[in-house]
Amino acid sequence: MNSELTKEIIAEEFRQIQSHICEELEKADGKGVFIKDHWQRKEGGGGLTKVMKNGNIIEKGGVAFSAVHGPAPEKMLKKLKLQGSDFFATGVSIVIHPHSPMVPIIHMNIRYFEMSDGTYWFGGGIDLTPHYVVPEDAAYFHNQLKSTCDQFHPEFYPRFKAWADDYFYLKHRDETRGVGGIFFDRLQASPSLSVTQLFEFVKKVGYLFPKIYRYLMQKNHALPYSEKEEQWQKMRRGRYVEFNLVWDAGTKFGLDSNGRTESILMSMPPMATWEYDHQPPPGSQEAYTLEHLKKGIDWIAETK
């Protein structure tokens, strides 16, 4: 780890990213305001969770910052396959659930982890979960991600895009959570990228988030919809719940490290439904969406 880039500097930068994102989302929503909830972890550290409810566009949104430390729980060490004593972890995690089924759910996480023995890494990702797949929106999203990744390494976007397809995947449903994005973990300095450059990449992803979501909010929130689309939205939210509770490593890490349950589960939607063996009519927009919840789709090429 670069001696000039300390965990305190990283945590402070993440805290500033959280503030920037909340300010941008409040401007885009026009009504909603994030409520601040400071919390402390008894084993060490704490965080600030900011939650918006019932805005103009955002029905429920959470932007959480944390910086926690202390003795590493045995369960966490076993899962991460680490040896050591104390750990430090800091990051920003976001999930936004909109009122309108025409506006997608979005998630982002950026994080830094280190052990007292000097082991460290960066991780994160951003993915888009539309209730209705719109190829043009998916292409815009992936173009923004590719442009950011390409500033740092030509292999980042194809590698992290494939990683996201594999990660944000509901194995028990044989479908992706949405149209993917990028996902990366355990990134360390290499001959081609210094630890400072890696941190700049992670920050770029954080600052890209509000630009992407403000565009999608403004483009789609006024589109008309009916009760049929609302019911489909609730079923898609149900899939979101299934992924987060069954497969998401971040949820499991937070609970294993004795994190704050309310902040960890802020990703849950305000309302979701499950319908037994629901099959949308062939040729419908709902059927089209299910047909495109697949790994390996080149969304950028799809719209050319």
C-alpha positions, 0 to 999 in steps of 0.5 A: 500500500502506498504510504501516501494513500492512507485508509483515512484519506480513502474513507474521507474521499468516500465520505465526500462522494456520498455527499456529492451523490446525495446532493445530485439526487436531491436536485434531480428529484426536486422534492425528496430530501435525504435523512441522515442517520449516524451510527456507531459499531460497538466493535469499532467504527461506524457510518452515516446512512442517508435515506430518502422516502417518497420523493417526486421520482425516488420512492425509496433510496439509500446512500450509505457510508461506512468505515468500520474496524476491529478484530476480524470475526472468524466467520469473515476470515474463513469466508474471505480465506484470510489470516490475520487479526484486525481489519478495516473496511470503508465504502459507499453503497447505494440502491435507488427504487423509483416510483415509476416502473419506467425508471430502473432500479440502480445499485452502486458500491465502492469499497476498500478493505485492508488487514493488519498484516498489510493485505488490501484491495479495492472493490465495487461495481454498478449495475442497472435493473430496469423493470422493463428492458429498454435497449437504448437505456442499456446502451447509454449505461454501458457506454458510460461505463466503458468510457470510464473504464477505458481511461484506466485500462483497455481490459477493464470494461470487458473483464468487469462487464463479464464479471458483473454478468456472472455476479448479478445472476439469480442461479435459481431463476436462470436470469440476470438481475438486470442489464448488468454493468461492471463488477470488480473485487480484490483489485491491487496495484500492478506494474501497469496501475499504481494503487493511486491510479486504482483509487482514482478509478474507484472514485471515477465510478462513484462520481459517474453514478449521479450523472448516469442516474440523473439522465435516466430519471429525467428521461423516463419518470414522466412516461405513462404507465398503468396498474399493469406496469405497477404490478410487474414492477412489484414482481421484479422488485421481488426478484431483487429481494431474492438476489440480495438475500440469497446471493449478494456477497455484500449483504453477507459480509455486512452481517458477518462483520456485525454491521448495522442491519438497518443500513445493510438491508436498506437495499430492500424495496418498499413493496414487492410481490411474488406470483406463483409461476407468472408467465407474461403473454408472448410478445408483451414488453414483460416477455421481452424483458425476461428474454433479455435478462441473459448473460453476455449481451453486448448492449453497446452493439445492440443499438448500433 
